[in-house]
Amino acid sequence: MGEGLEFGLRAVAIGVGATVVADLWTALLVRLTGVPGLDWAMVGRWVGHFPRGRFRHDGIGRAAPVAGERALGWAVHYGTGIVFAALLLAICGLDWARAPTLPPALAFGLVTVAAPFLLMQPALGAGIAASKTPNPTAARLRSLMTHAVFGLGLYLAARLTAALIEA
């Protein structure tokens, strides 16, 4: 298999796997705490407004609904996980993916929290790092925990992918 194909296959497998791990973590938190996770339909609504030239909202829940927003939101969520995995592979290389170690994956997972803090939350009307939410500290801690778990998921998915490819 060529390195380009290997890179692409690993990025998809690792990104999807890590995102599944983060989603399982979120589902567990919802079950234990009763605090709902992010509604991916709102992310779909946000992205669905891009073709109309609207990239920022004061409150995404008050924006006009977009056809298929829930499916679009989930696609963006998993697509972002794949892009993040590809960035990790671009930084660490295929050698890391062939013999993954936890520290780079965990560190990278924590770095990815910059995306919601600085891009998504402000664009959805929640402010930088959830500053306009009712409990910014709790929202920030949930985001940090989820992205740390995503980092763990990057490592676990890379280990599983390496084992499957080497088998």
C-alpha positions as CSV (number, residue, x, y, z in Angstrom):
1,M,0.0,0.0,0.0
2,G,1.3,3.4,-0.9
3,E,2.0,6.0,1.8
4,G,-0.7,8.4,0.6
5,L,-3.4,5.7,0.7
6,E,-2.1,4.4,4.1
7,F,-2.2,8.0,5.5
8,G,-5.8,8.5,4.3
9,L,-7.0,5.1,5.5
10,R,-5.4,5.7,8.9
11,A,-6.7,9.2,9.2
12,V,-10.3,8.1,8.5
13,A,-10.1,5.1,10.9
14,I,-8.3,7.0,13.7
15,G,-10.6,10.0,13.3
16,V,-13.8,8.0,13.3
17,G,-12.6,5.8,16.2
18,A,-11.6,8.7,18.3
19,T,-14.8,10.5,17.7
20,V,-16.8,7.4,18.7
21,V,-14.8,7.3,21.9
22,A,-15.6,10.9,22.6
23,D,-19.3,10.4,21.8
24,L,-19.4,7.4,24.2
25,W,-17.9,9.5,26.9
26,T,-20.4,12.3,26.3
27,A,-23.3,9.7,26.4
28,L,-21.9,8.4,29.7
29,L,-21.7,12.0,31.1
30,V,-25.3,12.7,30.0
31,R,-26.5,9.5,31.8
32,L,-24.5,10.2,35.0
33,T,-25.2,13.9,35.3
34,G,-28.3,14.6,33.2
35,V,-26.6,17.5,31.6
36,P,-27.1,17.3,27.8
37,G,-24.2,17.3,25.4
38,L,-24.0,19.5,22.3
39,D,-26.9,19.2,20.0
40,W,-25.2,18.4,16.7
41,A,-28.3,19.8,14.8
42,M,-27.2,23.3,16.0
43,V,-23.8,22.7,14.4
44,G,-25.6,21.6,11.2
45,R,-27.7,24.7,11.4
46,W,-24.5,26.9,11.8
47,V,-22.8,25.2,8.8
48,G,-26.1,25.2,6.8
49,H,-26.1,29.0,7.0
50,F,-22.6,29.3,5.4
51,P,-23.9,29.4,1.8
52,R,-26.1,32.3,2.8
53,G,-23.0,34.2,4.0
54,R,-23.8,33.8,7.7
55,F,-20.9,32.5,9.8
56,R,-21.8,34.0,13.2
57,H,-25.0,34.0,15.2
58,D,-26.0,35.7,18.5
59,G,-27.8,32.5,19.4
60,I,-27.8,29.6,17.0
61,G,-31.1,28.2,18.5
62,R,-32.9,31.3,17.3
63,A,-31.5,31.1,13.8
64,A,-33.8,29.7,11.0
65,P,-33.7,25.9,10.9
66,V,-31.9,24.3,7.9
67,A,-33.1,21.2,6.1
68,G,-31.2,18.1,7.3
69,E,-29.4,20.1,10.0
70,R,-29.0,17.1,12.4
71,A,-27.4,14.9,9.7
72,L,-25.2,17.8,8.6
73,G,-24.1,18.4,12.1
74,W,-23.2,14.8,12.7
75,A,-21.3,14.7,9.4
76,V,-19.4,17.9,10.3
77,H,-18.6,16.3,13.8
78,Y,-17.1,13.1,12.3
79,G,-15.5,15.0,9.5
80,T,-13.8,17.2,12.0
81,G,-12.5,14.2,13.9
82,I,-11.0,12.8,10.6
83,V,-9.4,16.2,9.9
84,F,-7.9,16.3,13.4
85,A,-6.6,12.8,13.0
86,A,-5.0,13.7,9.7
87,L,-3.3,16.7,11.4
88,L,-2.0,14.5,14.1
89,L,-0.6,12.1,11.5
90,A,0.9,15.1,9.5
91,I,2.7,16.2,12.7
92,C,3.7,12.9,14.1
93,G,4.0,10.9,10.9
94,L,3.0,7.4,9.8
95,D,5.7,5.9,12.1
96,W,3.7,7.1,15.1
97,A,0.5,5.6,13.6
98,R,2.3,2.3,13.1
99,A,3.5,2.2,16.7
100,P,1.3,4.7,18.6
101,T,2.1,6.2,22.0
102,L,-0.2,8.0,24.3
103,P,1.5,11.4,25.0
104,P,1.3,12.9,21.5
105,A,-2.3,11.8,21.0
106,L,-3.4,13.1,24.4
107,A,-1.5,16.4,24.0
108,F,-3.1,16.8,20.5
109,G,-6.5,16.0,21.8
110,L,-6.2,18.8,24.4
111,V,-4.9,21.2,21.8
112,T,-8.0,20.6,19.7
113,V,-10.2,22.3,22.4
114,A,-9.0,25.5,20.8
115,A,-11.5,24.9,17.9
116,P,-14.6,25.0,20.0
117,F,-13.3,27.7,22.4
118,L,-12.1,30.1,19.7
119,L,-14.3,29.2,16.7
120,M,-17.4,27.2,17.2
121,Q,-18.6,28.6,20.6
122,P,-18.2,32.2,19.6
123,A,-19.9,31.5,16.2
124,L,-22.9,29.8,17.8
125,G,-23.4,32.8,20.2
126,A,-21.8,31.2,23.3
127,G,-18.8,33.5,23.4
128,I,-15.1,32.7,23.5
129,A,-14.6,29.6,25.6
130,A,-18.3,29.5,26.5
131,S,-18.1,32.9,28.2
132,K,-21.8,33.7,27.5
133,T,-23.2,30.5,28.8
134,P,-24.9,30.2,32.2
135,N,-22.0,28.3,33.7
136,P,-18.8,29.0,31.7
137,T,-16.5,27.1,34.1
138,A,-18.6,23.9,33.8
139,A,-18.8,24.2,30.0
140,R,-15.1,24.7,29.8
141,L,-14.3,21.7,32.0
142,R,-16.7,19.5,29.9
143,S,-15.0,20.7,26.7
144,L,-11.5,20.0,28.2
145,M,-12.5,16.6,29.4
146,T,-14.2,15.6,26.2
147,H,-11.1,16.7,24.1
148,A,-8.8,14.8,26.5
149,V,-11.0,11.7,25.9
150,F,-10.8,12.4,22.2
151,G,-7.0,12.4,22.6
152,L,-7.2,9.0,24.4
153,G,-9.5,7.9,21.5
154,L,-6.9,9.0,19.0
155,Y,-4.4,6.7,20.7
156,L,-6.8,3.8,21.1
157,A,-8.0,4.0,17.5
158,A,-4.5,4.2,16.3
159,R,-3.5,1.1,18.3
160,L,-6.5,-0.8,16.9
161,T,-5.8,0.4,13.4
162,A,-2.2,-0.6,13.7
163,A,-3.1,-4.1,15.0
164,L,-5.6,-4.6,12.2
165,I,-3.2,-3.5,9.4
166,E,-0.4,-5.5,10.8
167,A,-2.5,-8.6,11.1
